[in-house]
Amino acid sequence: MDDDPRKIGRDINGVRIVGHISEVQKYAEEYKVDQIVIAMPSVDRKTIRDIVAECQKTKCKIQALPGIYQMITGKVSVSDMRDVDVTDLLGREQVKVNLDEIVGYIEDDVVLVTGGGGSIGSELCRQIATHNPKRLIILDVYENNAYDIQQELKRRHVDLDLVTLIASVRDKTRVDKIFEEYKPDIVFHAAAHKHVPLMEDSPDEAVKNNVGGTYNVADAAGRFGAKKFILISTDKAVNPTNIMGATKRICEMIIQKMDKTYDTDYVAVRFGNVLGSNGSVIPLFRKQIAEGGPVTLTHKDIVRYFMTIPEAVSLVLQAGAYAKGGEIFVLDMGEPVKIYDLALNMIRLSGLEPYKDVDIKIVGLRPGEKLYEERLMAEEGLQKTSNELISIGKPIKFNDTDFFEKISDLVDSAKKETPDIRRLVHKLVPTYKEE
């Protein structure tokens, strides 16, 4: 089958092109098809999504050829067909970055990644390792994750000057000691508590780790002369309805204030949900489908922006190249994805039928959870960069009089397990409203 009407009716090696792609359901039934191969490795993501949607009207196994570039270079062959994955259904192209710009500021510099063992942090380490840093420092409080990425990088990059440190970003003395000894030039701050429902139950921990930890690392970066500090932020920081998002908004405010205080260039990079990251909906759905269901969904109308882990990290690295100080970088994440449709697609891609083989159960919104996420506040505005998929939100003005003292008081209150910690957070983030 083909999408070019001129080819229909012709033969290829004696095999007839029987019809247009839009007729796939009809011909799958007529020819009793078991498997469909999407042999269009160079078409855009939206076209693939539309074709997969047509193919899913059948009960066939769906596979796709690898990318055309990989086939041309001989890295893979037709025999390397892969199953269609949920990433094929995002409906937009992956973010492309200027590798020369990235290499230009990472090469021969000492780079520190906090939370370096996490899903985002470890991918940052993988990509940074390929750009010839003078030294790469992995910092994480969880030793197992840190060990895993350390061993992986040692195998892949035998000449890499790699340092792996176990430390908590909450520990100011330890953070200062690390900066004093290793003097990193570039800091990627990925360490954070990010699970919305868990932080709703432990709000003081969100403040101590996200706010206190960010302050400690950002302040050390300024005092010890780092050139760049890149904060990993989230779209949940926009008009937050949960304590996690509100604390990340405070983190953005911290780096905006730090940028006025030190010579270091401080920026934040804000993006949506990451496919396959720890705690994200995709691994959860996969596990539930493998167990026979039900797939649990908080609300039938809930929508989210998505990107892949390498894509998110590419954005972070590119933002570091663009950084002049104080910016909040925002990714054009395309159209939001309806999670209910995502669940249906994942069940079908597993060769099963929703509600027949695997049930879908609506369990209700969790504490602090929105039906939809906003990418940035209206008053931030948007300014384009040379990468059309990366925009800059203008810094939001806020009352920064005695701001660091307020941060210190907030963290101290969290350490004392203050019962009204949400009210104190709201005083710093007026747009924070619990739902």
Disulfide bonds with the S-S distance in Angstrom:
none
